[in-house]
Amino acid sequence: MNIQASSTNSNPSQPGFSFPAEWQPHVATWLSWPHTEASWTKERQELMFPSYIEFIRTIAQGEEVCINAHNETVIQAAKLRLLLAGVDLTNIHLLPNPTNDSWCRDHGPAFLKNPATGERMIVNWGYNAWGGKYPPFDNDDLLPVLIAHYRNLPYVTPGIIMEGGSVEFNGAGTLLTSRACLLNENRNPHLNQAQIEDYLHKFYGVQQVLWVEDGIVGDDTDGHIDDTVRFVNEDTVVAAYETNKNDENYPILQDIHHELKQMRLLNGKQLNIIELPMPDPVVSDGLRLPASYANFYIANSAVIVPTFRCDKDQQALDILSQCFTDRPVVGIDSTDIVWGLGSFHCLSQQEPV
């Protein structure tokens, strides 16, 4: 049965629904197959597809991969690419869901779960392509409802703009986000910080919202948290840091570290903060790209980390391997993917068991 609750008075947190931590078991990972030149030109798509397909192959070793594929033509083209790359299609489902772009973290469904009952539901946040930067985005905005019907899950529509990459969860009642994004006038100009926090409490089922100020240079999302700070367990974060004082990101990341040190969790504890280096700058056509090791994705079978063909790749992999001892940490080259201004976390959205 599909139930749409379009009223902002609806409150999924009241019966106990919340957004699980990413390291909790998944039924599936959702992706949106690239098929337009919205993020990558045709030439750039050819360069990025090998890494994108390796990403799919790695996820599929431990869970379903559900891929929004624009139409039957795109489905057949995607299937051919996967088969030619030797990917086992057993766990892969290509679905004829129309899309405009490929960043499923932001336009895909937010899956909530009620731990007491095992019930699941979807939050159908509004999506406007990061403040209207990249029209059209009408198909992407409709995806959560299509997926709710596909999964036969109830869904709720809060009626405001929210992107999955702008919020980070510890699975124990705490959400991390940035003012640069969520308080940007190009998202929900009619809402102040307290009002936005109220939506986060109700529709993500969190009890606490912690704010950093900004995001990294080159991030066209206005400061998504998944490029700077990520939870690796309930009370520990990895935080991007820059050692080069002449780098544009140095003061930004210093400020974030200072903000993190002042934070206290619901139990009164300070955050454990693990420094995660930034890669060397990735520049294309004079444009600084938002390359960050923090944009990793925690799949059932592995933690998948973007690498950028630089000396710091192995250091980042070693640090994250110490954080995640229950599954392998795998690096996949994201140099061509990040040309589209995102990486593996931006591309994916998990569906909890």
FIBA-438887 format. One record per residue (C-alpha): residue number from 1; x, y, z; residue in one letter. Coordinates in Angstrom, 2 decimals, decimal comma. Each point is the difference from the previous one (the first is absolute). Layout:
BEGIN
+-----+---------+---------+---------+--------+
| num |      xx |      yy |      zz | residu |
+-----+---------+---------+---------+--------+
| NUM |       X |       Y |       Z |      A |
...
+-----+---------+---------+---------+--------+
//
This chain:
BEGIN
+-----+---------+---------+---------+--------+
| num |      xx |      yy |      zz | residu |
+-----+---------+---------+---------+--------+
|   1 |    0,00 |    0,00 |    0,00 |      M |
|   2 |    1,38 |    3,43 |   -0,93 |      N |
|   3 |   -0,90 |    2,87 |    2,25 |      I |
|   4 |    0,94 |    3,55 |   -0,83 |      Q |
|   5 |    0,00 |    2,43 |    2,89 |      A |
|   6 |    0,60 |    3,39 |   -1,53 |      S |
|   7 |   -0,59 |    2,01 |    3,15 |      S |
|   8 |    3,04 |    1,41 |    1,78 |      T |
|   9 |   -1,80 |   -0,93 |    3,22 |      N |
|  10 |    0,78 |   -3,65 |   -0,68 |      S |
|  11 |    2,68 |   -1,24 |    2,35 |      N |
|  12 |    1,64 |   -3,37 |   -0,82 |      P |
|  13 |    2,19 |    0,29 |    3,09 |      S |
|  14 |   -3,04 |   -0,22 |    2,26 |      Q |
|  15 |   -0,67 |   -3,72 |   -0,59 |      P |
|  16 |    3,77 |   -0,62 |    0,10 |      G |
|  17 |    1,28 |    0,29 |   -3,58 |      F |
|  18 |    3,55 |    1,26 |   -0,52 |      S |
|  19 |    2,78 |    0,04 |   -2,59 |      F |
|  20 |    2,46 |   -2,85 |    0,74 |      P |
|  21 |    3,76 |    0,45 |   -0,04 |      A |
|  22 |    1,56 |   -0,89 |   -3,33 |      E |
|  23 |    2,01 |   -2,88 |    1,48 |      W |
|  24 |   -3,20 |   -1,82 |    1,00 |      Q |
|  25 |   -0,98 |   -2,89 |   -2,35 |      P |
|  26 |   -1,50 |    0,92 |   -3,38 |      H |
|  27 |   -2,55 |   -1,73 |   -2,19 |      V |
|  28 |    1,30 |    2,00 |   -2,92 |      A |
|  29 |    1,90 |    3,00 |   -1,26 |      T |
|  30 |   -1,80 |    2,34 |   -2,40 |      W |
|  31 |    1,76 |    1,69 |   -2,93 |      L |
|  32 |   -1,08 |    2,07 |   -3,02 |      S |
|  33 |    1,73 |   -1,00 |   -3,23 |      W |
|  34 |    1,73 |    2,88 |   -1,87 |      P |
|  35 |   -1,71 |    0,56 |   -3,34 |      H |
|  36 |    0,10 |    3,74 |   -0,69 |      T |
|  37 |    2,79 |    2,56 |   -0,11 |      E |
|  38 |   -1,30 |    1,64 |    3,18 |      A |
|  39 |    3,16 |   -0,84 |    1,97 |      S |
|  40 |    2,41 |   -1,58 |   -2,50 |      W |
|  41 |    0,44 |    0,64 |   -3,70 |      T |
|  42 |   -0,14 |   -3,08 |   -2,23 |      K |
|  43 |    3,78 |   -0,12 |   -0,03 |      E |
|  44 |    0,16 |    0,32 |    3,79 |      R |
|  45 |   -2,65 |   -2,68 |    0,42 |      Q |
|  46 |    2,17 |   -2,45 |   -1,91 |      E |
|  47 |    2,85 |    0,78 |    2,39 |      L |
|  48 |   -2,08 |   -0,31 |    3,17 |      M |
|  49 |   -1,98 |   -3,15 |   -0,85 |      F |
|  50 |    2,78 |   -2,51 |    0,88 |      P |
|  51 |    0,15 |    1,34 |    3,58 |      S |
|  52 |   -3,79 |    0,30 |    0,20 |      Y |
|  53 |   -0,40 |   -3,62 |   -1,09 |      I |
|  54 |    2,65 |   -1,15 |    2,49 |      E |
|  55 |   -1,99 |    1,82 |    2,68 |      F |
|  56 |   -3,13 |   -1,95 |   -1,01 |      I |
|  57 |    1,91 |   -3,30 |   -0,11 |      R |
|  58 |    1,36 |    0,54 |    3,52 |      T |
|  59 |   -3,38 |    0,90 |    1,52 |      I |
|  60 |   -1,74 |   -2,93 |   -1,71 |      A |
|  61 |    2,26 |   -2,47 |    1,80 |      Q |
|  62 |   -1,96 |    0,64 |    3,19 |      G |
|  63 |   -3,43 |    1,42 |   -0,88 |      E |
|  64 |   -2,41 |    0,84 |   -2,79 |      E |
|  65 |    0,82 |    2,95 |   -2,24 |      V |
|  66 |   -3,17 |    1,71 |   -1,22 |      C |
|  67 |    0,74 |    2,35 |   -2,87 |      I |
|  68 |   -2,37 |    2,69 |   -1,24 |      N |
|  69 |    0,45 |   -0,21 |   -3,76 |      A |
|  70 |   -1,80 |    2,69 |   -1,98 |      H |
|  71 |   -1,78 |   -2,23 |   -2,56 |      N |
|  72 |    0,29 |   -3,33 |   -1,80 |      E |
|  73 |    2,77 |    1,30 |   -2,25 |      T |
|  74 |    2,08 |    1,00 |    3,01 |      V |
|  75 |   -0,73 |   -3,33 |    1,70 |      I |
|  76 |    1,33 |   -1,95 |   -2,98 |      Q |
|  77 |    3,06 |    2,25 |   -0,32 |      A |
|  78 |    0,73 |   -0,38 |    3,72 |      A |
|  79 |   -0,46 |   -3,77 |   -0,12 |      K |
|  80 |    2,39 |   -0,26 |   -2,95 |      L |
|  81 |    2,68 |    2,06 |    1,78 |      R |
|  82 |   -0,30 |   -2,11 |    3,13 |      L |
|  83 |    0,13 |   -3,29 |   -1,91 |      L |
|  84 |    3,00 |    1,11 |   -2,07 |      L |
|  85 |    1,77 |    0,85 |    3,27 |      A |
|  86 |   -0,71 |   -3,50 |    1,29 |      G |
|  87 |   -2,36 |    1,13 |    2,76 |      V |
|  88 |   -2,27 |   -2,68 |    1,47 |      D |
|  89 |   -3,54 |    1,38 |   -0,43 |      L |
|  90 |   -1,60 |   -2,28 |    2,60 |      T |
|  91 |   -0,23 |    2,76 |    2,64 |      N |
|  92 |   -0,56 |    2,87 |   -2,45 |      I |
|  93 |   -3,43 |    1,36 |   -0,90 |      H |
|  94 |   -0,38 |    2,58 |   -2,78 |      L |
|  95 |   -3,30 |    1,86 |    0,40 |      L |
|  96 |   -1,68 |    2,29 |   -2,57 |      P |
|  97 |   -0,12 |    3,04 |    2,30 |      N |
|  98 |    0,50 |    3,30 |   -1,89 |      P |
|  99 |    2,90 |    2,13 |    1,26 |      T |
| 100 |    1,69 |    3,29 |   -0,83 |      N |
| 101 |    3,37 |   -0,60 |    1,68 |      D |
| 102 |    1,95 |   -2,63 |    1,94 |      S |
| 103 |    0,33 |    1,26 |    3,58 |      W |
| 104 |   -2,30 |   -2,45 |    1,76 |      C |
| 105 |    1,16 |    1,01 |    3,50 |      R |
| 106 |   -1,79 |    3,29 |   -0,50 |      D |
| 107 |   -3,01 |   -0,83 |   -2,15 |      H |
| 108 |   -0,62 |   -3,56 |    1,14 |      G |
| 109 |   -2,29 |   -1,14 |    2,81 |      P |
| 110 |    0,89 |    0,34 |    3,69 |      A |
| 111 |   -0,89 |   -3,36 |    1,54 |      F |
| 112 |   -1,12 |    0,01 |    3,64 |      L |
| 113 |   -0,36 |   -3,02 |    2,25 |      K |
| 114 |   -1,88 |   -0,67 |    3,23 |      N |
| 115 |    2,34 |   -2,26 |    2,00 |      P |
| 116 |   -2,81 |   -1,13 |    2,31 |      A |
| 117 |   -2,25 |   -1,30 |   -2,78 |      T |
| 118 |    2,38 |   -0,48 |   -2,94 |      G |
| 119 |   -2,27 |    2,20 |   -2,16 |      E |
| 120 |    1,54 |    2,26 |   -2,62 |      R |
| 121 |   -1,17 |    3,15 |   -1,78 |      M |
| 122 |    1,32 |    2,65 |   -2,38 |      I |
| 123 |    0,37 |    3,74 |    0,44 |      V |
| 124 |   -0,74 |    1,80 |   -3,25 |      N |
| 125 |    2,04 |    3,16 |    0,52 |      W |
| 126 |   -0,23 |    2,67 |   -2,68 |      G |
| 127 |    2,96 |    0,31 |   -2,38 |      Y |
| 128 |    1,00 |    3,08 |   -2,01 |      N |
| 129 |    3,50 |   -0,93 |   -1,30 |      A |
| 130 |    1,95 |    1,86 |    2,70 |      W |
| 131 |   -1,91 |    3,24 |   -0,10 |      G |
| 132 |   -1,15 |   -0,13 |   -3,63 |      G |
| 133 |    3,54 |   -0,12 |   -1,39 |      K |
| 134 |   -0,58 |   -2,79 |   -2,54 |      Y |
| 135 |   -3,45 |   -0,14 |   -1,58 |      P |
| 136 |   -1,90 |   -2,04 |   -0,93 |      P |
| 137 |   -0,39 |   -2,09 |    3,16 |      F |
| 138 |   -3,66 |   -0,98 |   -0,22 |      D |
| 139 |    0,63 |   -3,73 |   -0,50 |      N |
| 140 |    2,50 |   -0,17 |    2,84 |      D |
| 141 |   -2,47 |    1,70 |    2,32 |      D |
| 142 |   -2,56 |   -2,76 |   -0,67 |      L |
| 143 |    2,30 |   -2,96 |    0,69 |      L |
| 144 |   -0,76 |   -0,58 |    3,70 |      P |
| 145 |   -3,69 |   -0,55 |   -0,74 |      V |
| 146 |    0,75 |   -2,37 |   -2,91 |      L |
| 147 |    2,27 |   -2,02 |    2,27 |      I |
| 148 |   -2,57 |   -0,01 |    2,81 |      A |
| 149 |   -2,48 |   -1,57 |   -2,44 |      H |
| 150 |    2,62 |   -2,48 |   -1,22 |      Y |
| 151 |    0,77 |   -1,09 |    3,57 |      R |
| 152 |   -3,64 |    0,28 |    1,07 |      N |
| 153 |    0,98 |    2,28 |    2,87 |      L |
| 154 |   -1,91 |    2,92 |    1,54 |      P |
| 155 |    1,52 |    3,41 |   -0,53 |      Y |
| 156 |   -0,29 |    3,45 |    1,51 |      V |
| 157 |    0,56 |    3,33 |   -1,76 |      T |
| 158 |    1,36 |    2,74 |    2,30 |      P |
| 159 |   -0,31 |    2,69 |   -2,69 |      G |
| 160 |    3,51 |    1,48 |    0,29 |      I |
| 161 |    3,32 |   -0,42 |   -1,83 |      I |
| 162 |    2,49 |   -2,43 |    1,55 |      M |
| 163 |    2,96 |   -1,93 |   -1,45 |      E |
| 164 |    1,48 |   -3,21 |    1,32 |      G |
| 165 |    3,58 |    1,20 |   -0,34 |      G |
| 166 |   -0,70 |    2,94 |    2,29 |      S |
| 167 |   -0,70 |   -2,15 |    3,06 |      V |
| 168 |    2,07 |   -2,60 |    1,87 |      E |
| 169 |   -1,28 |   -2,41 |    2,67 |      F |
| 170 |    1,49 |   -1,96 |    2,90 |      N |
| 171 |   -3,06 |   -2,25 |    0,34 |      G |
| 172 |   -0,36 |    1,00 |    3,66 |      A |
| 173 |   -2,03 |    3,18 |   -0,30 |      G |
| 174 |    2,59 |    2,45 |   -1,35 |      T |
| 175 |    0,12 |    1,72 |   -3,40 |      L |
| 176 |    2,88 |    2,10 |   -1,35 |      L |
| 177 |   -0,52 |    2,67 |   -2,66 |      T |
| 178 |    1,24 |    3,39 |   -1,22 |      S |
| 179 |   -1,51 |    3,46 |    0,16 |      R |
| 180 |    1,47 |    0,88 |   -3,41 |      A |
| 181 |   -2,34 |   -2,54 |   -1,60 |      C |
| 182 |   -3,11 |   -0,37 |    2,14 |      L |
| 183 |   -0,31 |    3,72 |    0,78 |      L |
| 184 |    0,74 |    1,07 |   -3,58 |      N |
| 185 |   -2,78 |    2,19 |   -1,35 |      E |
| 186 |   -0,11 |   -2,09 |   -3,19 |      N |
| 187 |   -1,47 |   -2,96 |    1,92 |      R |
| 188 |   -2,68 |    0,98 |    2,53 |      N |
| 189 |    0,16 |    3,79 |    0,37 |      P |
| 190 |   -3,21 |    0,06 |    2,06 |      H |
| 191 |    1,55 |   -2,09 |    2,78 |      L |
| 192 |    2,47 |    0,99 |    2,72 |      N |
| 193 |    2,45 |   -2,34 |    1,75 |      Q |
| 194 |   -2,40 |   -1,00 |    2,77 |      A |
| 195 |   -2,76 |   -0,80 |   -2,50 |      Q |
| 196 |    2,35 |   -2,11 |   -2,13 |      I |
| 197 |    1,13 |   -1,86 |    3,11 |      E |
| 198 |   -3,66 |   -0,76 |    0,74 |      D |
| 199 |   -0,35 |   -1,65 |   -3,44 |      Y |
| 200 |    3,20 |   -1,99 |    0,60 |      L |
| 201 |   -1,29 |   -1,21 |    3,37 |      H |
| 202 |   -3,39 |   -1,02 |   -1,38 |      K |
| 203 |    0,93 |   -1,49 |   -3,36 |      F |
| 204 |    3,39 |   -1,58 |    0,75 |      Y |
| 205 |   -0,86 |   -1,04 |    3,54 |      G |
| 206 |    3,04 |    1,65 |    1,62 |      V |
| 207 |    0,15 |    1,69 |    3,39 |      Q |
| 208 |    3,03 |    2,19 |   -0,63 |      Q |
| 209 |    1,27 |    2,13 |   -2,89 |      V |
| 210 |    3,66 |    1,08 |   -0,01 |      L |
| 211 |    1,10 |    2,72 |   -2,41 |      W |
| 212 |    3,27 |    0,85 |   -1,71 |      V |
| 213 |    0,24 |    3,20 |   -1,99 |      E |
| 214 |    1,30 |   -0,77 |   -3,47 |      D |
| 215 |    1,18 |   -2,52 |   -2,60 |      G |
| 216 |    3,02 |   -0,46 |   -2,24 |      I |
| 217 |    1,02 |    2,05 |   -3,01 |      V |
| 218 |   -1,45 |   -1,22 |   -3,31 |      G |
| 219 |   -3,09 |   -1,51 |    1,61 |      D |
| 220 |   -2,94 |    1,27 |   -2,04 |      D |
| 221 |   -2,45 |   -1,33 |    2,61 |      T |
| 222 |    0,78 |    2,97 |    2,29 |      D |
| 223 |    1,80 |   -2,09 |    2,60 |      G |
| 224 |   -1,22 |   -3,57 |    0,28 |      H |
| 225 |    1,18 |   -1,70 |    3,17 |      I |
| 226 |    0,94 |   -3,22 |   -1,83 |      D |
| 227 |    3,14 |    1,67 |   -1,35 |      D |
| 228 |    1,24 |    1,16 |    3,41 |      T |
| 229 |   -1,24 |   -2,01 |    3,03 |      V |
| 230 |   -1,27 |   -3,59 |    0,18 |      R |
| 231 |   -1,03 |   -2,18 |    2,92 |      F |
| 232 |    1,83 |   -3,34 |    0,17 |      V |
| 233 |   -1,76 |   -1,08 |    3,20 |      N |
| 234 |   -2,42 |    1,54 |    2,50 |      E |
| 235 |    2,54 |    2,36 |    1,58 |      D |
| 236 |    2,86 |    0,20 |   -2,53 |      T |
| 237 |    0,38 |    2,08 |   -3,16 |      V |
| 238 |    2,64 |    0,20 |   -2,67 |      V |
| 239 |    0,54 |    3,64 |   -0,93 |      A |
| 240 |    1,78 |    1,21 |   -3,10 |      A |
| 241 |    3,10 |    2,05 |    0,73 |      Y |
| 242 |    2,51 |    1,90 |   -2,11 |      E |
| 243 |    3,66 |    0,43 |    0,98 |      T |
| 244 |    0,91 |    2,56 |   -2,68 |      N |
| 245 |   -0,66 |    3,41 |    1,53 |      K |
| 246 |   -0,07 |    1,55 |   -3,48 |      N |
| 247 |   -2,85 |   -2,26 |   -1,15 |      D |
| 248 |   -3,43 |    1,64 |   -0,23 |      E |
| 249 |   -1,50 |   -2,80 |    2,07 |      N |
| 250 |    2,43 |    0,45 |    2,90 |      Y |
| 251 |   -1,91 |    2,71 |    1,94 |      P |
| 252 |   -3,39 |   -1,60 |   -0,75 |      I |
| 253 |    1,05 |   -3,39 |    1,36 |      L |
| 254 |    1,78 |    1,56 |    2,98 |      Q |
| 255 |   -3,26 |    1,73 |    0,92 |      D |
| 256 |   -1,94 |   -3,26 |   -0,33 |      I |
| 257 |    2,47 |   -1,77 |    2,30 |      H |
| 258 |   -0,42 |    2,76 |    2,58 |      H |
| 259 |   -3,80 |   -0,31 |   -0,25 |      E |
| 260 |    0,13 |   -3,78 |    0,38 |      L |
| 261 |    2,09 |    0,30 |    3,16 |      K |
| 262 |   -2,68 |    2,15 |    1,62 |      Q |
| 263 |   -2,80 |   -2,47 |   -0,71 |      M |
| 264 |   -1,52 |   -2,37 |    2,55 |      R |
| 265 |   -2,11 |   -3,05 |   -0,78 |      L |
| 266 |   -3,32 |   -0,81 |    1,66 |      L |
| 267 |    1,82 |   -1,89 |    2,75 |      N |
| 268 |    2,25 |    3,00 |    0,66 |      G |
| 269 |    3,07 |   -1,56 |   -1,61 |      K |
| 270 |    2,36 |    1,86 |   -2,27 |      Q |
| 271 |    0,39 |   -1,30 |   -3,51 |      L |
| 272 |    3,00 |   -2,18 |   -0,71 |      N |
| 273 |    1,57 |    1,75 |   -2,99 |      I |
| 274 |    2,27 |   -1,87 |   -2,43 |      I |
| 275 |    1,80 |    2,12 |   -2,56 |      E |
| 276 |   -0,44 |   -1,11 |   -3,61 |      L |
| 277 |    2,39 |    1,71 |   -2,43 |      P |
| 278 |   -1,20 |    1,84 |   -3,05 |      M |
| 279 |    1,38 |   -1,23 |   -3,32 |      P |
| 280 |    2,22 |    2,23 |   -2,08 |      D |
| 281 |   -2,15 |    2,55 |   -1,85 |      P |
| 282 |   -1,80 |   -1,44 |   -3,01 |      V |
| 283 |   -0,32 |    2,70 |   -2,64 |      V |
| 284 |   -1,60 |   -0,26 |   -3,44 |      S |
| 285 |   -0,20 |    2,83 |   -2,53 |      D |
| 286 |    1,05 |    2,40 |    2,75 |      G |
| 287 |   -2,84 |   -1,14 |    2,29 |      L |
| 288 |    0,72 |   -1,34 |    3,50 |      R |
| 289 |   -2,04 |   -3,18 |    0,40 |      L |
| 290 |   -1,48 |   -1,15 |    3,35 |      P |
| 291 |    2,33 |   -2,99 |    0,44 |      A |
| 292 |   -0,23 |   -1,43 |    3,53 |      S |
| 293 |    0,64 |   -3,39 |    1,55 |      Y |
| 294 |   -2,93 |    0,70 |    2,31 |      A |
| 295 |   -2,39 |   -0,75 |   -2,86 |      N |
| 296 |    0,27 |   -3,75 |    0,63 |      F |
| 297 |   -2,97 |   -2,36 |   -0,04 |      Y |
| 298 |   -0,62 |   -2,69 |    2,63 |      I |
| 299 |   -1,43 |   -3,03 |   -1,82 |      A |
| 300 |   -0,72 |   -3,39 |    1,56 |      N |
| 301 |    3,02 |   -1,57 |   -1,68 |      S |
| 302 |    2,51 |    2,85 |    0,22 |      A |
| 303 |    0,71 |    3,62 |    0,77 |      V |
| 304 |    0,57 |    1,51 |   -3,44 |      I |
| 305 |    2,39 |    2,97 |    0,04 |      V |
| 306 |    0,69 |    2,41 |   -2,86 |      P |
| 307 |    3,68 |    0,23 |   -0,94 |      T |
| 308 |    1,64 |    2,70 |   -2,10 |      F |
| 309 |    3,33 |   -1,31 |   -1,31 |      R |
| 310 |    2,04 |    1,70 |    2,69 |      C |
| 311 |    2,36 |   -0,99 |    2,83 |      D |
| 312 |   -2,65 |    0,58 |    2,68 |      K |
| 313 |   -2,33 |   -2,69 |   -1,38 |      D |
| 314 |    1,61 |   -2,79 |    2,02 |      Q |
| 315 |    0,11 |    2,10 |    3,16 |      Q |
| 316 |   -3,74 |    0,61 |   -0,24 |      A |
| 317 |   -0,69 |   -3,69 |   -0,64 |      L |
| 318 |    2,12 |   -0,99 |    3,01 |      D |
| 319 |   -1,83 |    2,43 |    2,30 |      I |
| 320 |   -3,43 |   -1,21 |   -1,11 |      L |
| 321 |    1,12 |   -3,64 |    0,30 |      S |
| 322 |    0,65 |    0,66 |    3,69 |      Q |
| 323 |   -3,49 |    1,52 |    0,34 |      C |
| 324 |   -1,83 |   -2,86 |   -1,74 |      F |
| 325 |    1,33 |   -3,35 |    1,19 |      T |
| 326 |   -3,17 |   -1,95 |   -0,87 |      D |
| 327 |    0,29 |    0,32 |   -3,80 |      R |
| 328 |    2,76 |    0,70 |   -2,53 |      P |
| 329 |    0,86 |    3,55 |   -1,02 |      V |
| 330 |    0,30 |    0,22 |   -3,79 |      V |
| 331 |    1,38 |    2,91 |   -2,00 |      G |
| 332 |   -1,42 |    0,72 |   -3,45 |      I |
| 333 |    1,41 |    2,73 |   -2,24 |      D |
| 334 |   -2,40 |    2,95 |    0,02 |      S |
| 335 |    2,10 |    2,49 |   -1,95 |      T |
| 336 |   -2,35 |   -0,06 |   -2,99 |      D |
| 337 |   -3,18 |   -0,38 |    2,08 |      I |
| 338 |    0,76 |    3,10 |    2,08 |      V |
| 339 |    0,08 |    2,04 |   -3,21 |      W |
| 340 |   -3,80 |   -0,16 |    0,37 |      G |
| 341 |    0,45 |    1,71 |    3,42 |      L |
| 342 |   -0,73 |   -3,00 |    2,21 |      G |
| 343 |    1,18 |   -3,50 |    0,82 |      S |
| 344 |   -1,19 |   -3,37 |    1,35 |      F |
| 345 |   -2,05 |    1,21 |    2,95 |      H |
| 346 |   -1,70 |    2,61 |   -2,17 |      C |
| 347 |   -0,91 |   -2,68 |   -2,56 |      L |
| 348 |   -1,65 |   -2,43 |    2,43 |      S |
| 349 |   -2,83 |   -0,32 |    2,53 |      Q |
| 350 |   -0,36 |   -2,97 |    2,32 |      Q |
| 351 |   -3,19 |   -1,90 |    0,73 |      E |
| 352 |    0,04 |   -1,56 |    3,48 |      P |
| 353 |   -1,06 |   -3,56 |    0,74 |      V |
+-----+---------+---------+---------+--------+
//
